Amino acid sequence: MPIIATGEFSVVDYNDSISLQMFISSNKAHTQIYSPDNDTYTPDWSSSNLILTPQLFVTSSSSDVITSSSVTSVTWYKDSETSANKITNGGDYGLSGAKSHILTVKNNVLIGSPNANFICVVEYTDSTTNLDLTCKSDITFSLVSSGGGITAAMALCPNGNVFKNDTVSSIIAECDLWRGSTVDQLQVSYQWYVRDASQTTDAGGGIGWKKVTNTQNMYAGATTRQLTVYPDAITNIGVFKCVITDTDSTSPTYNGKFYDTITIVDQSDNIAVSCVSTGGNILKNGEGSTTITARLFRGGVEIDTTSPYSYTYKWYKYTNDEVLDPDFGGTGIAYKTGKSLVVGASDVDVRATFRVEVE
């Protein structure tokens, strides 16, 4: 298993200054297709509304705080932050939710414009300092039009694209091949890629794109229209590309490749370890013992406090000369396991350092 945190007998300060981060999730793809042949939009926001939901995270919280009392206002704009472009409830738009923060687009507002940028501005009051903070995020949608109908790939995350600690077990990214206003799923193949600067050869998605394979605890459905992404696959931000190939030999786009990209964000707080000792850090005259316990903190809140524990704790001993004891856990075993470690006088010759690795 991967090591998610390490610690030694030390003191940890968790009074970090506040930081805000916001993301906007969409229930629709970021591209809308207009087919003049039958004057249709796909997806048609007038019948299947576009819903944009902002999510606000604070460093000291493991949950979305957009509806908390600290949020004093949420304002939406289209294209620019001017009074003329401020979005209000009514007409093409609807505002809902505890803070009127959820934006519903009820009509095809991209008519006559190649794209639209929706901007969300949140005012937040820090309860500790009473300072008013402003946080902004935006999301862009594009319109594609063709006189003879078009074929294009469109990707989206239907249930959101943000991992936050343990609140989301997986994220679904899906991609479809649209021909005009219909989805073609009959004779097509799918392959997902993830952006990786170390990929210097073309694996099918272009240079800089690594082919995704089904890997336990990371990915599932790498060659299907739906890719399941697990938290272990994302560090900060992951950008994914789906390449759809037309395999219908009778199709005018036979062997043609179509693609779209999607971004998934890891907003999880890092886990920090604090080691505390029941008897301090001194054993006198070769007698006595102490118990060292590894305490885990995420976003300033202690986790994994109840047995059976969710993580594995491995303790290693370094001697006075800072040399690893290869037999600390037994002959040929360098570690002992457990959330707590009992250290006796026989374990310490002048001085010893005990290091814990958390998996």
SVG drawing of the C-alpha trace seen along z (x, -y; Angstrom):
<svg xmlns="http://www.w3.org/2000/svg" viewBox="-39 -48 65 62">
<polyline fill="none" stroke="black" stroke-width="0.4" points="0.0,0.0 1.2,-3.5 2.6,-5.6 0.2,-8.5 1.9,-10.1 5.0,-9.8 5.8,-11.2 8.2,-11.3 7.9,-12.3 7.4,-16.0 5.1,-19.0 2.7,-20.1 1.1,-23.5 -2.3,-23.4 -3.2,-27.1 -2.8,-27.7 -4.3,-30.8 -7.6,-30.5 -7.6,-29.8 -10.6,-29.5 -11.0,-27.5 -14.1,-27.2 -15.1,-24.9 -18.2,-24.9 -19.7,-21.5 -22.0,-21.2 -24.6,-18.5 -23.9,-19.0 -20.9,-18.9 -19.0,-22.1 -19.9,-22.0 -23.3,-22.5 -24.0,-21.5 -26.3,-23.4 -27.6,-21.5 -29.2,-24.0 -30.6,-21.0 -33.4,-20.6 -32.7,-23.7 -31.8,-21.7 -29.4,-22.1 -27.7,-19.2 -28.0,-19.2 -31.1,-21.4 -31.0,-23.5 -34.6,-24.6 -35.9,-21.1 -33.0,-19.7 -31.7,-22.6 -28.1,-23.3 -27.4,-23.4 -24.2,-24.9 -23.4,-24.3 -20.5,-26.1 -18.6,-24.3 -16.6,-26.3 -13.9,-24.7 -11.9,-26.2 -8.6,-24.8 -10.1,-24.2 -13.1,-22.3 -13.5,-18.9 -16.9,-19.8 -18.5,-22.2 -19.3,-25.4 -21.2,-27.2 -24.4,-27.2 -22.8,-28.1 -23.6,-31.3 -20.1,-32.6 -21.2,-33.0 -22.9,-36.4 -23.6,-36.5 -23.3,-34.6 -23.5,-36.5 -23.5,-35.1 -22.4,-37.0 -22.3,-36.1 -19.1,-36.9 -18.0,-39.8 -18.5,-41.2 -20.6,-44.2 -24.0,-45.2 -25.4,-44.8 -24.2,-41.2 -25.4,-40.2 -27.7,-37.2 -31.0,-37.5 -33.8,-35.0 -36.2,-35.0 -36.4,-34.7 -33.5,-32.5 -32.2,-31.8 -33.2,-30.5 -31.4,-30.8 -32.0,-28.3 -30.5,-26.8 -30.0,-28.2 -27.8,-31.0 -29.4,-31.3 -26.1,-29.8 -27.3,-27.2 -27.7,-28.6 -30.1,-27.0 -29.9,-28.0 -33.4,-27.4 -32.7,-28.4 -30.1,-28.1 -28.3,-31.3 -25.4,-30.6 -27.5,-31.6 -25.5,-34.1 -22.4,-33.6 -19.6,-31.0 -19.2,-30.8 -20.4,-31.9 -18.4,-32.3 -20.4,-32.0 -18.7,-33.6 -19.6,-33.0 -18.5,-35.5 -18.8,-34.5 -18.4,-36.8 -17.2,-35.0 -16.6,-36.3 -13.8,-34.7 -15.3,-34.1 -11.9,-34.2 -10.7,-37.6 -14.0,-39.0 -12.4,-39.8 -14.6,-39.7 -13.0,-37.6 -14.0,-37.3 -13.6,-34.1 -14.3,-33.6 -14.6,-30.8 -15.8,-30.5 -16.8,-27.9 -17.0,-28.3 -19.3,-26.7 -18.9,-26.6 -21.3,-26.4 -20.4,-24.3 -22.4,-24.8 -22.2,-23.3 -24.5,-23.7 -24.2,-20.0 -24.4,-18.6 -21.4,-17.7 -19.7,-14.8 -18.1,-15.6 -17.1,-14.1 -18.4,-15.6 -17.2,-14.7 -18.5,-15.6 -18.6,-14.5 -22.3,-14.0 -21.9,-13.8 -19.2,-16.5 -15.4,-16.6 -14.0,-17.2 -12.6,-14.8 -12.8,-16.1 -11.3,-13.9 -13.5,-10.7 -16.8,-12.3 -16.5,-10.9 -15.4,-7.3 -15.1,-7.7 -15.8,-10.1 -17.4,-9.1 -16.1,-10.8 -18.1,-10.0 -17.7,-10.8 -20.1,-10.4 -19.9,-10.7 -22.6,-13.0 -23.7,-13.0 -25.9,-16.1 -28.5,-15.7 -28.0,-11.9 -25.5,-9.8 -23.6,-7.1 -22.7,-4.2 -23.0,-1.3 -19.7,-0.9 -17.3,-3.1 -14.3,-2.4 -13.1,-4.3 -9.8,-4.9 -9.0,-7.2 -5.7,-9.1 -4.4,-11.2 -2.1,-14.2 1.5,-13.2 4.4,-15.4 6.8,-12.4 4.9,-10.7 7.3,-11.6 5.8,-9.2 2.3,-9.1 0.4,-6.2 -2.7,-7.1 -3.8,-10.3 -0.8,-12.5 2.5,-13.3 2.1,-14.2 -0.9,-11.9 -0.5,-8.5 -2.9,-5.7 -5.1,-4.8 -5.4,-1.2 -7.7,0.5 -5.7,0.4 -7.0,1.4 -7.8,-1.6 -7.1,-4.0 -9.2,-3.4 -11.9,-1.2 -13.6,-1.4 -10.5,-2.7 -11.9,-1.5 -15.6,-2.4 -17.6,-5.6 -17.5,-5.8 -14.2,-6.0 -14.3,-5.5 -11.6,-7.5 -10.6,-6.7 -8.9,-9.1 -5.5,-7.4 -5.3,-8.4 -5.4,-12.1 -2.8,-14.4 -4.1,-17.9 -5.5,-18.0 -5.9,-15.4 -6.7,-16.2 -8.3,-13.3 -8.8,-12.9 -11.2,-10.4 -10.5,-9.4 -13.4,-7.9 -12.7,-6.0 -15.4,-5.4 -15.1,-1.6 -18.1,-1.5 -16.6,-0.7 -19.8,-2.1 -19.5,-5.4 -18.2,-8.5 -16.0,-9.1 -14.7,-5.5 -11.4,-5.3 -11.9,-8.9 -10.9,-9.9 -12.8,-12.4 -11.9,-13.6 -12.7,-15.8 -11.1,-16.5 -12.2,-16.8 -10.6,-18.0 -10.9,-16.2 -9.7,-18.0 -8.4,-16.6 -9.3,-19.0 -8.5,-16.6 -6.5,-17.9 -3.2,-16.3 -2.9,-14.0 -0.4,-15.1 0.9,-12.9 1.6,-14.1 3.3,-11.6 2.5,-12.0 4.1,-10.2 2.5,-9.3 5.8,-9.6 7.6,-12.4 10.8,-11.7 13.2,-10.8 13.7,-7.4 15.9,-7.7 18.5,-5.2 17.6,-2.6 14.1,-2.1 10.5,-2.8 8.6,-2.9 6.4,-5.2 3.7,-4.8 4.0,-6.8 0.7,-7.2 0.4,-8.4 -2.5,-10.9 -3.7,-11.8 -5.1,-15.2 -6.8,-16.3 -7.8,-19.9 -7.1,-20.5 -9.5,-17.7 -8.3,-14.4 -9.2,-11.3 -8.8,-7.5 -9.5,-7.6 -11.5,-4.4 -10.5,-0.8 -10.5,1.0 -8.3,-1.7 -8.6,-2.6 -4.8,-3.0 -1.8,-0.8 0.9,-2.2 4.5,-0.9 7.1,-2.0 10.8,-2.0 13.7,-2.6 16.8,-4.6 19.7,-4.2 21.8,-6.9 24.0,-6.9 20.8,-7.4 21.1,-3.9 18.0,-1.8 17.5,1.2 16.8,4.0 15.4,6.3 13.3,3.9 10.1,5.9 11.8,9.3 14.5,11.1 14.7,9.6 11.7,7.4 12.5,3.7 9.2,2.4 6.4,3.0 2.8,2.3 0.0,0.6 -1.3,-2.9 0.6,-3.0 4.1,-1.8 5.3,-0.9 9.0,-1.9 10.9,-0.4 14.4,-1.1 15.8,1.8 14.7,0.1 16.8,-3.0 20.7,-3.0 21.5,-6.7 19.0,-7.9 16.7,-6.5 14.3,-8.0 11.1,-6.2 9.5,-6.9 6.0,-6.0 4.8,-5.5 1.1,-5.5 -0.4,-3.6"/>
</svg>
